[in-house]
Amino acid sequence: MDALALERAQQRIAEAAARRPEPALLEATLERSRRQIETLAEVTAGLEASIPVQVGVAVRDGLRVEVLPVARHIAEIRGLLNQTIRRLERIEGDLLAERHARVDDLALLVDLVSSGWRGVDARLARLERGQTAPSIDVDKLARTDVDALVGHAAAA
């Protein structure tokens, strides 16, 4: 072995020993690291405990902001639908009343026509028997029937 190689190896060992930290410095660094890790663990535990609460609050706030207008719109639509239903029911009632009025008008017309034909039948029967009917003003009778029909239609 060469003396020069031996000297170089010793010099490297000495340089490595010189670069090595002192044990007290190393202990202080390890202690500081342990405290920082403990602090980090405490902060992490605090975050783990508070994050669900914060997420819950954020979700509630988000829902409140987003859902409240939708709830208002639904309530407004419900009100409009109820109003529409009431109006349709009123229209249905009006149509039913109108239908009954038309049926009453039709019944009156049928009565007028049937009474007119009964009168015609009575006159024809008297003529066939040879009796003379009292003189009736046909124009006056027609006007009376028309006036009665118009009066009933106006009252309905």
C-alpha contacts under 8 A as a table, 3 or more apart, distances in Angstrom:
res1	aa1	res2	aa2	distance
1	M	5	A	7.18
1	M	6	L	7.31
2	D	5	A	5.25
2	D	6	L	6.32
3	A	6	L	4.98
3	A	7	E	6.07
4	L	7	E	5.07
4	L	8	R	6.19
5	A	8	R	5.06
5	A	9	A	6.21
6	L	9	A	5.17
6	L	10	Q	6.27
7	E	10	Q	5.12
7	E	11	Q	6.08
8	R	11	Q	5.00
8	R	12	R	6.20
9	A	12	R	5.14
9	A	13	I	6.21
10	Q	13	I	5.01
10	Q	14	A	6.09
11	Q	14	A	5.01
11	Q	15	E	6.12
12	R	15	E	5.01
12	R	16	A	6.03
13	I	16	A	5.06
13	I	17	A	6.04
14	A	17	A	4.97
14	A	18	A	6.02
15	E	18	A	4.93
15	E	19	R	6.16
16	A	19	R	5.14
16	A	20	R	6.22
17	A	20	R	5.16
18	A	21	P	7.83
21	P	25	L	6.51
21	P	26	L	6.32
22	E	25	L	5.28
22	E	26	L	6.14
23	P	26	L	4.91
23	P	27	E	6.07
24	A	27	E	5.04
24	A	28	A	6.18
25	L	28	A	5.10
25	L	29	T	6.17
26	L	29	T	5.14
26	L	30	L	6.17
27	E	30	L	5.06
27	E	31	E	6.09
28	A	31	E	5.09
28	A	32	R	6.14
29	T	32	R	5.12
29	T	33	S	6.11
30	L	33	S	5.01
30	L	34	R	6.13
31	E	34	R	5.06
31	E	35	R	6.31
32	R	35	R	5.19
32	R	36	Q	6.21
33	S	36	Q	5.09
33	S	37	I	6.10
34	R	37	I	5.09
34	R	38	E	6.18
35	R	38	E	5.05
35	R	39	T	6.14
36	Q	39	T	4.98
36	Q	40	L	6.02
37	I	40	L	4.91
37	I	41	A	6.08
38	E	41	A	4.96
38	E	42	E	6.23
39	T	42	E	5.07
39	T	43	V	6.20
40	L	43	V	5.13
40	L	44	T	6.02
41	A	44	T	5.01
41	A	45	A	6.10
42	E	45	A	5.07
42	E	46	G	6.17
43	V	46	G	5.00
43	V	47	L	6.14
44	T	47	L	5.04
44	T	48	E	6.07
45	A	48	E	5.01
45	A	49	A	6.23
46	G	49	A	5.14
46	G	50	S	6.10
47	L	50	S	5.05
47	L	51	I	5.57
48	E	51	I	5.60
48	E	52	P	7.35
49	A	52	P	6.68
49	A	53	V	7.54
50	S	53	V	5.29
50	S	54	Q	6.09
51	I	54	Q	4.99
51	I	55	V	5.86
52	P	55	V	5.02
52	P	56	G	5.98
53	V	56	G	5.03
53	V	57	V	6.19
54	Q	57	V	5.06
54	Q	58	A	6.05
55	V	58	A	4.98
55	V	59	V	6.02
56	G	59	V	5.11
56	G	60	R	6.11
57	V	60	R	5.10
57	V	61	D	6.05
58	A	61	D	5.10
58	A	62	G	6.00
59	V	62	G	5.00
59	V	63	L	6.00
60	R	63	L	5.09
60	R	64	R	5.96
61	D	64	R	5.00
61	D	65	V	6.14
62	G	65	V	5.14
62	G	66	E	6.06
63	L	66	E	5.05
63	L	67	V	5.30
63	L	68	L	7.58
64	R	67	V	5.44
64	R	68	L	5.50
65	V	68	L	6.00
65	V	69	P	7.43
66	E	69	P	6.38
66	E	70	V	7.09
67	V	70	V	5.04
67	V	71	A	6.06
68	L	71	A	5.03
68	L	72	R	6.26
69	P	72	R	5.01
69	P	73	H	6.22
70	V	73	H	5.01
70	V	74	I	6.16
71	A	74	I	5.04
71	A	75	A	6.16
72	R	75	A	5.07
72	R	76	E	6.12
73	H	76	E	5.00
73	H	77	I	6.11
74	I	77	I	5.05
74	I	78	R	6.06
75	A	78	R	4.99
75	A	79	G	6.21
76	E	79	G	5.10
76	E	80	L	6.22
77	I	80	L	5.02
77	I	81	L	6.06
78	R	81	L	5.10
78	R	82	N	6.19
79	G	82	N	5.13
79	G	83	Q	6.19
80	L	83	Q	5.03
80	L	84	T	6.10
81	L	84	T	4.96
81	L	85	I	6.09
82	N	85	I	5.05
82	N	86	R	6.22
83	Q	86	R	5.13
83	Q	87	R	6.23
84	T	87	R	5.07
84	T	88	L	6.10
85	I	88	L	5.07
85	I	89	E	6.12
86	R	89	E	5.11
86	R	90	R	6.21
87	R	90	R	5.03
87	R	91	I	6.15
88	L	91	I	4.99
88	L	92	E	6.01
89	E	92	E	4.96
89	E	93	G	6.17
90	R	93	G	5.05
90	R	94	D	6.17
91	I	94	D	4.98
91	I	95	L	6.08
92	E	95	L	5.10
92	E	96	L	6.15
93	G	96	L	5.07
93	G	97	A	6.17
94	D	97	A	5.10
94	D	98	E	6.07
95	L	98	E	4.95
95	L	99	R	6.02
96	L	99	R	5.01
96	L	100	H	6.25
97	A	100	H	5.13
97	A	101	A	6.18
98	E	101	A	4.99
98	E	102	R	6.23
99	R	102	R	5.09
99	R	103	V	6.26
100	H	103	V	5.01
100	H	104	D	6.17
101	A	104	D	5.02
101	A	105	D	6.16
101	A	156	A	6.26
102	R	105	D	4.90
102	R	106	L	6.09
103	V	106	L	4.97
103	V	107	A	6.13
104	D	107	A	4.98
104	D	108	L	6.25
105	D	108	L	5.09
105	D	109	L	6.26
105	D	152	H	7.59
105	D	153	A	6.77
106	L	109	L	5.04
106	L	110	V	6.14
107	A	110	V	5.07
107	A	111	D	6.17
108	L	111	D	5.01
108	L	112	L	6.11
108	L	149	L	7.64
109	L	112	L	5.00
109	L	113	V	6.06
109	L	149	L	7.45
110	V	113	V	5.17
110	V	114	S	5.93
111	D	114	S	5.14
111	D	115	S	5.94
112	L	115	S	5.22
112	L	116	G	6.08
112	L	145	D	7.32
113	V	116	G	5.02
113	V	117	W	6.20
114	S	117	W	5.07
114	S	118	R	6.10
115	S	118	R	4.94
115	S	119	G	6.19
116	G	119	G	5.12
116	G	120	V	6.29
117	W	120	V	4.85
117	W	121	D	6.01
118	R	121	D	4.95
118	R	122	A	6.06
119	G	122	A	5.03
119	G	123	R	6.18
120	V	123	R	5.13
120	V	124	L	6.10
121	D	124	L	5.07
121	D	125	A	6.03
122	A	125	A	5.05
122	A	126	R	6.24
123	R	126	R	5.12
123	R	127	L	6.14
123	R	133	A	6.72
124	L	127	L	5.01
124	L	128	E	6.08
125	A	128	E	5.06
125	A	129	R	6.24
126	R	129	R	5.07
126	R	130	G	6.13
126	R	131	Q	5.03
126	R	132	T	6.58
126	R	133	A	6.77
127	L	130	G	4.97
127	L	131	Q	5.53
127	L	132	T	6.35
127	L	133	A	7.58
128	E	131	Q	7.47
136	I	141	L	7.78
137	D	140	K	5.32
137	D	141	L	6.34
138	V	141	L	5.03
138	V	142	A	6.16
139	D	142	A	5.16
139	D	143	R	6.22
140	K	143	R	5.17
140	K	144	T	6.20
141	L	144	T	5.12
141	L	145	D	6.34
142	A	145	D	5.24
142	A	146	V	6.23
143	R	146	V	5.13
143	R	147	D	6.00
144	T	147	D	5.10
144	T	148	A	6.16
145	D	148	A	5.18
145	D	149	L	6.23
146	V	149	L	5.07
146	V	150	V	6.13
147	D	150	V	5.15
147	D	151	G	6.00
148	A	151	G	5.10
148	A	152	H	6.20
149	L	152	H	5.29
149	L	153	A	6.25
150	V	153	A	5.12
150	V	154	A	6.12
151	G	154	A	5.18
151	G	155	A	6.23
152	H	155	A	5.09
152	H	156	A	6.36
153	A	156	A	5.24
